[in-house]
Amino acid sequence: MNITKEITKLEKSAVKLSVKIAKDDVANAYQTGITKYAKNIQIPGFRKGHVPVAVLEQKYGESLKAEIAGGLIDDALNEILNQEENHDIRPLPYSQPRLEGNQMPEFDTAKDFAFTVIYDVFPKVEVKTFSGITIKEPQVTIGDKELNEELKAIQERNAAVLDRKDSDPVEKDNIVTISYKELDDDGNTVAGSEREGFVFTVGSGEDIYKIDDDILGMKKGETRTITKKYAKDDRNEDLAGKTKKISVTVTALKQRELPALDDDLAQDVSEKFKTLDDLKADITKNLEAAKNRRLAELKSQSLLEQLVAKNPVELPASMIAAELDSRWRMMAQQFQTSPEQLERMVTSSGQTKEAMLTQWTGDSEKMLKSRLIVDTLLREKNISVTPEEVEAEYAKIAEENGVTVDEVKDHYKDARAKEYLVDDVKEKKLYEELYKQVKVEKGDKMAFGDLFKNN
């Protein structure tokens, strides 16, 4: 076809493609189309394949023109976009070209056929500057406090739970089972507030009414009426600023008996530990590995946030929409349901899918921009990974997780899983190179636990 085109770049990584098809090609396309229809269509009073063109045009003229025009548009776009050497103007897979104004242009066999489509293209990403970027790395030390917290958690996981005597009072850290109900001003039960067999650890704050301190000293079978006033800014909106009268009955009382911190406990945790010192060494190694992973994550986040701020990227609307749809479908998988059922669940809880997607948009845009910058830098710097580097990563993973290299290789035997591993190694190499181009300095001291807040 004799085609002329004009490309205009629009905002948000969209383009406008204006196309003109020569009138001779328009006439030929129309003649070819009408002849094909005449041969195949069947109209009462005429044999198949013998319908006069004039009758066909009189009866179906406008719809035939519209269909032939649509075919011309498809053929022209395929010819232009498939032959176009400039990949920057090819539409994104999830952005179908749409007619400007959403109206079919005029189709006249005596005139050139002109139409205009708009669609999204892959955003142009240019990382022009690294100047002014400073990364502050938190200073985190792992000491006795962190080690003892882990040991305490291991003790609690291996603790025996024993019944206390009926005459024993409720004490902090006891596991208590209670029945409760709210009372009105006249001492009557508030309908729907009754609860039987509620279990919690005293002092944990895991009970609804926060009555940990109020039940101290109670004994099994005892009932106590508690009147409690809640602050106006209480996190529980149902309690904030209110006074509640609660009737509580202790129905069971247990306590945890922690095992001693000794070699026997270490051996119970794992056969690979012979002594308590072996267990402590393994805990310390794992804490250090977790710290280093988190510090690396925070450093890369800081770097990418600053790169995104200094090197703007215009994201096409269809790319954002595709990312949000992907997140929605992943959320449905996590809830083991369909995207449609998830929407019904969200609606029944008083929210809307649209509101949730709006909340996600900011984070999704940041993630997409970061991903585009990383991919661009990986290409520009020609970052690659050697087989030896992959083997080194296998060994590192094995060391950190206390398994053999063969076990790690077996985990990554799937082609896609190995591809993820290789991509991760590439990114680590990229970051190490980028850190040489920016300023990395010591940040403030931070507790190990705080390192993982706002994760």
C-alpha positions as CSV (number, residue, x, y, z in Angstrom):
1,M,0.0,0.0,0.0
2,N,1.0,3.6,-0.6
3,I,1.1,4.9,2.9
4,T,2.3,8.1,4.5
5,K,2.5,8.5,8.2
6,E,3.2,11.2,10.8
7,I,4.2,10.5,14.4
8,T,3.6,13.0,17.2
9,K,4.8,12.3,20.7
10,L,2.4,13.0,23.5
11,E,2.8,13.3,27.3
12,K,2.9,10.2,29.5
13,S,4.7,8.1,26.9
14,A,1.9,8.1,24.4
15,V,2.1,8.8,20.7
16,K,-0.3,9.9,18.0
17,L,0.1,8.1,14.7
18,S,-1.6,9.8,11.7
19,V,-1.9,7.7,8.6
20,K,-3.0,8.4,5.0
21,I,-3.7,5.7,2.5
22,A,-3.7,6.6,-1.2
23,K,-7.1,6.7,-2.8
24,D,-6.0,4.1,-5.4
25,D,-5.3,1.6,-2.6
26,V,-8.6,2.5,-1.0
27,A,-10.5,1.8,-4.2
28,N,-8.7,-1.5,-4.7
29,A,-9.4,-2.6,-1.2
30,Y,-13.1,-1.7,-1.6
31,Q,-13.4,-3.5,-4.9
32,T,-11.6,-6.6,-3.5
33,G,-13.8,-6.6,-0.4
34,I,-17.1,-6.1,-2.2
35,T,-16.2,-8.8,-4.8
36,K,-15.4,-11.3,-2.0
37,Y,-18.7,-10.6,-0.3
38,A,-20.6,-10.9,-3.5
39,K,-19.2,-14.4,-4.1
40,N,-20.0,-15.6,-0.6
41,I,-23.1,-13.9,0.6
42,Q,-26.5,-15.4,0.1
43,I,-29.6,-13.1,-0.4
44,P,-33.1,-14.4,-1.0
45,G,-33.9,-14.3,-4.7
46,F,-30.2,-14.8,-5.8
47,R,-28.0,-17.8,-6.1
48,K,-25.0,-17.8,-3.9
49,G,-22.1,-16.1,-5.7
50,H,-24.4,-14.3,-8.1
51,V,-25.5,-11.3,-6.1
52,P,-25.1,-8.2,-8.1
53,V,-22.7,-5.7,-6.6
54,A,-25.3,-2.9,-6.9
55,V,-27.8,-4.9,-4.8
56,L,-25.1,-5.7,-2.3
57,E,-24.2,-2.0,-2.0
58,Q,-27.8,-0.9,-1.8
59,K,-28.6,-3.4,1.0
60,Y,-25.3,-3.4,3.1
61,G,-23.4,-0.4,1.7
62,E,-22.6,1.4,4.9
63,S,-21.8,-1.7,7.0
64,L,-19.5,-3.0,4.2
65,K,-17.6,0.2,4.0
66,A,-17.1,0.2,7.8
67,E,-15.8,-3.4,7.7
68,I,-13.5,-2.7,4.8
69,A,-12.3,0.5,6.4
70,G,-11.5,-1.5,9.6
71,G,-9.5,-4.0,7.6
72,L,-7.6,-1.1,5.9
73,I,-6.7,0.3,9.3
74,D,-5.5,-3.1,10.6
75,D,-3.5,-3.8,7.5
76,A,-1.9,-0.3,7.6
77,L,-1.0,-0.5,11.3
78,N,0.5,-4.0,10.9
79,E,2.6,-2.8,7.9
80,I,3.8,0.3,9.7
81,L,4.4,-1.1,13.2
82,N,6.0,-4.4,12.0
83,Q,8.3,-2.7,9.6
84,E,9.1,0.2,11.8
85,E,12.8,0.1,12.8
86,N,12.2,2.6,15.6
87,H,11.1,0.4,18.5
88,D,10.2,3.5,20.5
89,I,7.0,3.9,18.6
90,R,5.7,0.4,18.8
91,P,2.7,0.0,21.1
92,L,3.0,-1.7,24.5
93,P,1.6,-5.2,24.5
94,Y,-1.3,-4.1,26.8
95,S,-2.0,-0.8,24.9
96,Q,-4.1,-1.3,21.7
97,P,-4.1,1.6,19.3
98,R,-7.4,3.5,19.6
99,L,-9.0,5.8,17.0
100,E,-8.7,9.4,17.9
101,G,-12.2,10.5,19.1
102,N,-13.3,6.9,19.0
103,Q,-15.0,7.5,15.7
104,M,-14.5,5.7,12.3
105,P,-13.1,8.2,9.8
106,E,-14.8,9.0,6.5
107,F,-14.5,6.3,3.9
108,D,-14.7,7.4,0.3
109,T,-13.3,5.4,-2.5
110,A,-12.6,8.5,-4.5
111,K,-10.4,10.0,-1.7
112,D,-7.4,9.2,0.3
113,F,-8.3,7.4,3.5
114,A,-6.9,9.2,6.6
115,F,-7.1,8.1,10.2
116,T,-5.3,8.7,13.5
117,V,-4.7,6.4,16.4
118,I,-3.3,7.0,19.9
119,Y,-1.5,4.4,22.0
120,D,1.1,4.0,24.7
121,V,4.7,3.2,24.0
122,F,7.6,2.0,26.2
123,P,8.7,5.0,28.3
124,K,12.0,6.7,27.4
125,V,14.4,6.3,30.3
126,E,17.5,8.3,30.6
127,V,19.8,8.2,33.7
128,K,21.7,11.4,33.2
129,T,22.9,12.3,36.6
130,F,24.2,10.7,39.8
131,S,25.3,14.0,41.3
132,G,24.1,15.0,44.8
133,I,23.1,11.4,45.7
134,T,24.1,10.5,49.3
135,I,23.3,7.2,50.9
136,K,23.4,6.9,54.7
137,E,24.0,3.4,55.9
138,P,22.6,2.7,59.4
139,Q,25.2,1.5,61.9
140,V,23.8,-1.7,63.5
141,T,25.6,-3.8,66.1
142,I,24.5,-7.3,67.1
143,G,25.2,-8.0,70.8
144,D,24.1,-9.8,73.8
145,K,20.6,-8.2,73.8
146,E,19.8,-9.5,70.3
147,L,21.2,-12.9,71.1
148,N,19.3,-13.2,74.4
149,E,16.1,-12.2,72.7
150,E,16.5,-15.0,70.1
151,L,17.4,-17.5,72.9
152,K,14.3,-16.4,74.8
153,A,12.1,-17.0,71.8
154,I,13.6,-20.5,71.3
155,Q,12.8,-21.2,75.0
156,E,9.2,-20.1,74.6
157,R,8.8,-22.2,71.4
158,N,10.1,-25.2,73.3
159,A,8.3,-24.5,76.6
160,A,5.9,-26.9,78.3
161,V,2.5,-25.6,79.1
162,L,1.3,-26.8,82.6
163,D,-2.0,-26.4,84.5
164,R,-1.8,-24.3,87.6
165,K,-3.6,-25.2,90.8
166,D,-7.2,-23.9,91.3
167,S,-6.0,-21.9,94.3
168,D,-3.2,-20.2,92.3
169,P,-3.8,-16.5,91.4
170,V,-3.5,-15.1,87.9
171,E,0.0,-13.7,87.3
172,K,1.8,-12.0,84.5
173,D,2.8,-14.4,81.6
174,N,0.2,-16.9,82.6
175,I,-2.0,-18.4,79.9
176,V,-5.5,-17.7,81.0
177,T,-8.9,-18.7,79.5
178,I,-11.8,-16.4,80.3
179,S,-15.5,-15.9,79.6
180,Y,-16.7,-12.3,79.4
181,K,-19.6,-10.1,78.6
182,E,-20.4,-6.4,78.7
183,L,-22.9,-5.1,81.2
184,D,-25.2,-2.0,80.9
185,D,-25.8,0.5,83.7
186,D,-28.4,-1.8,85.2
187,G,-26.1,-4.7,85.3
188,N,-27.8,-6.5,82.4
189,T,-25.9,-8.4,79.7
190,V,-25.4,-6.3,76.5
191,A,-26.7,-8.5,73.7
192,G,-24.0,-10.0,71.4
193,S,-21.1,-9.1,73.7
194,E,-20.8,-12.6,75.3
195,R,-17.6,-14.6,74.6
196,E,-16.7,-18.0,75.9
197,G,-13.3,-19.7,76.0
198,F,-11.1,-16.6,75.1
199,V,-7.4,-17.5,75.6
200,F,-4.5,-15.0,75.9
201,T,-1.2,-14.5,77.7
202,V,-1.5,-12.1,80.6
203,G,0.6,-9.0,79.9
204,S,0.6,-9.4,76.1
205,G,-2.2,-6.9,75.6
206,E,-3.8,-9.3,73.2
207,D,-7.3,-9.1,74.8
208,I,-9.9,-6.8,73.4
209,Y,-10.7,-4.8,76.5
210,K,-7.0,-4.5,77.7
211,I,-7.8,-6.1,81.1
212,D,-4.4,-7.7,81.7
213,D,-3.8,-5.8,85.0
214,D,-7.4,-6.0,86.0
215,I,-7.5,-9.8,86.3
216,L,-4.3,-10.2,88.2
217,G,-4.9,-12.1,91.4
218,M,-8.1,-13.8,90.2
219,K,-8.4,-17.6,90.6
220,K,-10.0,-20.3,88.5
221,G,-13.8,-20.1,88.8
222,E,-13.8,-16.5,90.1
223,T,-15.9,-13.8,88.4
224,R,-15.1,-10.1,88.6
225,T,-16.8,-7.0,87.3
226,I,-14.4,-4.5,85.8
227,T,-15.2,-0.9,85.0
228,K,-12.7,0.6,82.6
229,K,-12.5,4.0,81.0
230,Y,-10.7,4.3,77.6
231,A,-8.8,7.3,76.3
232,K,-10.3,9.3,73.5
233,D,-7.4,8.5,71.2
234,D,-7.6,4.7,71.8
235,R,-6.7,2.8,68.7
236,N,-9.9,0.7,69.0
237,E,-12.6,3.0,67.7
238,D,-15.3,1.0,69.5
239,L,-13.6,1.7,72.9
240,A,-12.2,5.3,72.3
241,G,-13.6,7.7,74.9
242,K,-16.0,5.2,76.3
243,T,-16.5,3.6,79.7
244,K,-17.1,-0.2,79.7
245,K,-18.4,-2.5,82.4
246,I,-17.2,-6.0,81.8
247,S,-18.0,-9.2,83.7
248,V,-15.0,-11.6,83.5
249,T,-14.8,-15.3,84.7
250,V,-11.5,-17.2,84.8
251,T,-12.2,-20.7,83.5
252,A,-8.6,-22.1,83.1
253,L,-5.1,-21.1,84.1
254,K,-1.9,-22.4,82.8
255,Q,1.8,-21.4,82.8
256,R,4.7,-21.9,80.5
257,E,7.7,-23.8,81.9
258,L,10.7,-22.6,80.0
259,P,13.5,-25.2,79.4
260,A,16.9,-24.4,80.7
261,L,19.4,-22.8,78.4
262,D,21.8,-25.7,78.1
263,D,23.3,-28.2,75.7
264,D,20.1,-30.3,75.9
265,L,18.0,-27.5,74.6
266,A,20.5,-26.9,71.7
267,Q,20.3,-30.5,70.8
268,D,16.5,-30.4,70.9
269,V,16.5,-27.5,68.5
270,S,18.6,-29.3,65.9
271,E,20.8,-32.4,65.6
272,K,23.5,-30.2,64.1
273,F,24.1,-28.5,67.5
274,K,26.1,-30.4,70.1
275,T,26.4,-27.6,72.6
276,L,24.7,-24.3,73.6
277,D,27.7,-22.5,72.2
278,D,27.0,-24.1,68.8
279,L,23.4,-22.8,68.9
280,K,24.6,-19.3,70.0
281,A,27.1,-19.2,67.1
282,D,24.4,-20.2,64.6
283,I,22.0,-17.5,65.9
284,T,24.7,-14.8,65.7
285,K,25.6,-15.9,62.1
286,N,21.9,-15.8,61.1
287,L,21.4,-12.4,62.7
288,E,24.4,-11.0,60.9
289,A,23.1,-12.4,57.6
290,A,19.7,-10.9,58.2
291,K,21.3,-7.5,59.1
292,N,23.4,-7.5,56.0
293,R,20.5,-8.4,53.7
294,R,18.4,-5.6,55.2
295,L,21.1,-3.0,55.0
296,A,21.7,-3.9,51.3
297,E,17.9,-3.6,50.8
298,L,17.8,-0.2,52.5
299,K,20.9,1.0,50.5
300,S,19.4,0.0,47.2
301,Q,16.0,1.6,48.1
302,S,17.7,4.9,49.0
303,L,19.7,4.9,45.8
304,L,16.7,4.1,43.6
305,E,14.5,6.7,45.3
306,Q,17.0,9.4,44.6
307,L,17.7,8.2,41.0
308,V,13.9,8.3,40.3
309,A,13.7,11.8,41.8
310,K,16.6,13.1,39.7
311,N,15.8,11.3,36.5
312,P,12.0,11.6,35.8
313,V,10.2,8.9,33.9
314,E,6.8,9.4,32.3
315,L,4.8,6.2,32.9
316,P,2.1,5.4,30.4
317,A,-1.4,4.9,31.9
318,S,-1.7,1.4,30.4
319,M,1.5,0.3,32.2
320,I,0.3,1.5,35.5
321,A,-3.1,-0.1,34.9
322,A,-1.4,-3.4,34.1
323,E,0.7,-3.3,37.2
324,L,-2.4,-2.6,39.4
325,D,-4.3,-5.4,37.7
326,S,-1.3,-7.7,38.4
327,R,-1.3,-6.7,42.1
328,W,-5.0,-7.3,42.3
329,R,-4.7,-10.8,40.8
330,M,-1.8,-11.6,43.1
331,M,-3.9,-10.6,46.1
332,A,-6.7,-12.8,44.9
333,Q,-4.3,-15.7,44.7
334,Q,-3.1,-15.0,48.3
335,F,-6.7,-15.2,49.4
336,Q,-7.2,-18.3,47.3
337,T,-10.1,-16.8,45.3
338,S,-10.8,-15.3,42.0
339,P,-10.3,-11.6,41.2
340,E,-14.1,-11.2,40.8
341,Q,-14.8,-12.9,44.1
342,L,-12.2,-10.7,45.8
343,E,-14.0,-7.6,44.5
344,R,-17.2,-8.9,46.0
345,M,-15.4,-9.5,49.3
346,V,-13.9,-6.0,49.4
347,T,-17.3,-4.5,48.5
348,S,-19.0,-6.4,51.3
349,S,-16.5,-5.0,53.8
350,G,-17.4,-1.4,52.9
351,Q,-14.5,-0.7,50.6
352,T,-14.3,-0.6,46.8
353,K,-11.8,-2.0,44.3
354,E,-11.3,1.4,42.8
355,A,-10.4,3.0,46.2
356,M,-7.9,0.2,46.9
357,L,-6.2,0.6,43.5
358,T,-6.0,4.3,44.0
359,Q,-4.2,3.7,47.3
360,W,-1.8,1.4,45.6
361,T,-1.0,3.7,42.7
362,G,1.8,5.7,44.3
363,D,3.7,2.7,45.4
364,S,3.2,1.0,42.0
365,E,4.5,4.0,40.1
366,K,7.6,4.1,42.3
367,M,8.2,0.4,41.8
368,L,7.8,0.7,38.0
369,K,10.1,3.7,37.7
370,S,12.7,1.9,39.8
371,R,12.4,-1.2,37.8
372,L,12.8,0.7,34.5
373,I,15.9,2.6,35.7
374,V,17.5,-0.7,36.9
375,D,16.8,-2.4,33.6
376,T,18.1,0.6,31.7
377,L,21.4,0.7,33.7
378,L,21.8,-3.1,33.3
379,R,21.7,-2.7,29.5
380,E,23.8,0.5,29.4
381,K,26.5,-1.0,31.6
382,N,26.3,-4.4,30.0
383,I,26.1,-6.2,33.3
384,S,26.5,-9.9,32.9
385,V,27.1,-12.9,35.2
386,T,29.6,-15.7,34.7
387,P,29.1,-19.3,35.6
388,E,31.7,-18.9,38.3
389,E,29.7,-16.1,39.9
390,V,26.6,-18.2,39.9
391,E,28.5,-21.0,41.6
392,A,29.8,-18.5,44.2
393,E,26.2,-17.4,44.8
394,Y,25.1,-21.0,45.4
395,A,27.9,-21.4,48.0
396,K,26.9,-18.1,49.7
397,I,23.3,-19.2,49.9
398,A,24.3,-22.6,51.3
399,E,26.5,-21.1,53.9
400,E,23.8,-18.6,55.1
401,N,21.1,-21.3,55.3
402,G,23.2,-24.2,56.7
403,V,22.6,-26.5,53.8
404,T,24.7,-28.1,51.1
405,V,25.5,-26.5,47.8
406,D,23.8,-29.5,46.0
407,E,20.6,-28.7,48.0
408,V,20.8,-25.1,46.8
409,K,21.3,-26.2,43.2
410,D,18.4,-28.6,43.4
411,H,16.2,-25.7,44.6
412,Y,17.2,-23.6,41.6
413,K,17.1,-26.4,39.0
414,D,13.9,-25.0,37.5
415,A,14.9,-22.6,34.6
416,R,12.8,-19.8,35.8
417,A,14.1,-20.0,39.4
418,K,17.6,-20.0,38.1
419,E,16.8,-17.0,35.9
420,Y,15.6,-15.1,39.0
421,L,18.9,-16.0,40.8
422,V,21.0,-14.7,37.9
423,D,18.9,-11.5,37.7
424,D,19.5,-11.0,41.4
425,V,23.3,-11.4,41.0
426,K,23.2,-9.0,38.1
427,E,21.5,-6.4,40.2
428,K,23.9,-6.8,43.1
429,K,26.8,-6.2,40.7
430,L,25.1,-3.2,39.3
431,Y,24.5,-1.7,42.8
432,E,28.2,-2.2,43.7
433,E,29.2,-0.4,40.6
434,L,26.7,2.4,41.2
435,Y,27.8,2.9,44.8
436,K,31.2,3.9,43.5
437,Q,29.5,6.8,41.6
438,V,27.6,8.2,44.6
439,K,28.4,9.1,48.2
440,V,27.9,6.4,50.8
441,E,28.5,7.4,54.4
442,K,27.8,6.1,57.8
443,G,24.3,6.8,59.1
444,D,23.0,7.0,62.7
445,K,23.2,4.1,65.1
446,M,20.2,1.9,65.0
447,A,18.9,-1.1,67.0
448,F,18.7,-4.3,65.2
449,G,14.9,-4.5,65.8
450,D,14.4,-1.0,64.4
451,L,16.2,-2.0,61.2
452,F,13.1,-4.1,60.2
453,K,10.4,-1.6,61.0
454,N,8.4,-0.1,58.2
455,N,9.5,-3.1,56.1
